[in-house]
């Protein structure tokens, strides 16, 4: 499956602003996250797991009901 990382990033930004607000969105990308064993979401996204970050945000946006 080919993933357009730019589109996925745009969707992540949209979700993230809804979850934490515009002012805290950039901080979230650079903060260690327990879900990824201390890696930052940016590290995970920039690696090979862009969709994992997207799905993580979708899950939180839907109150844990997204799959």
C-alpha positions as CSV (number, residue, x, y, z in Angstrom):
1,X,0.0,0.0,0.0
2,X,1.3,3.4,-1.0
3,X,0.9,6.0,1.7
4,X,0.9,9.7,0.9
5,X,2.7,11.0,4.0
6,X,1.7,14.6,3.4
7,X,-2.0,13.7,3.3
8,X,-1.6,11.6,6.4
9,X,0.3,14.4,8.2
10,X,-2.5,16.9,7.3
11,X,-5.1,14.5,8.8
12,X,-3.0,14.1,11.9
13,X,-2.7,17.8,12.3
14,X,-6.5,18.2,12.0
15,X,-7.1,15.5,14.5
16,X,-4.5,16.7,16.9
17,X,-5.8,20.3,16.9
18,X,-9.2,18.9,17.9
19,X,-7.7,16.8,20.7
20,X,-5.1,19.2,22.2
21,X,-5.6,22.5,20.5
22,X,-3.5,24.5,18.1
23,X,-1.1,25.8,20.7
24,X,-0.1,22.4,22.0
25,X,-0.1,20.4,18.8
26,X,3.6,21.1,18.0
27,X,4.6,20.2,21.6
28,X,2.8,16.8,21.2
29,X,4.9,15.9,18.1
30,X,8.1,16.3,20.1
31,X,7.1,14.8,23.4
32,X,8.1,11.3,24.4
33,X,5.0,9.0,24.3
34,X,4.5,5.8,26.4
35,X,2.6,4.2,23.5
36,X,5.8,4.1,21.5
37,X,8.1,3.3,24.4
38,X,9.4,6.8,24.8
39,X,9.7,7.7,21.1
40,X,8.2,10.9,20.0
41,X,5.2,10.8,17.6
42,X,7.5,12.7,15.1
43,X,10.1,9.9,15.2
44,X,7.4,7.3,14.6
45,X,5.8,9.3,11.9
46,X,9.0,10.1,10.1
47,X,10.0,6.4,10.2
48,X,7.9,3.9,8.5
49,X,4.8,4.1,10.7
50,X,2.9,7.2,9.6
51,X,-0.4,5.3,9.6
52,X,0.3,4.2,13.2
53,X,0.4,7.8,14.4
54,X,-2.8,8.5,12.4
55,X,-4.6,5.5,13.8
56,X,-3.5,6.4,17.3
57,X,-5.0,9.9,17.0
58,X,-8.2,8.5,15.4
59,X,-8.5,6.1,18.3
60,X,-8.3,8.9,20.8
61,X,-10.7,11.1,18.7
62,X,-13.3,8.4,18.7
63,X,-12.9,7.6,22.4
64,X,-11.1,4.3,21.9
65,X,-13.6,3.0,19.5
66,X,-11.7,3.3,16.2
67,X,-10.2,0.2,14.6
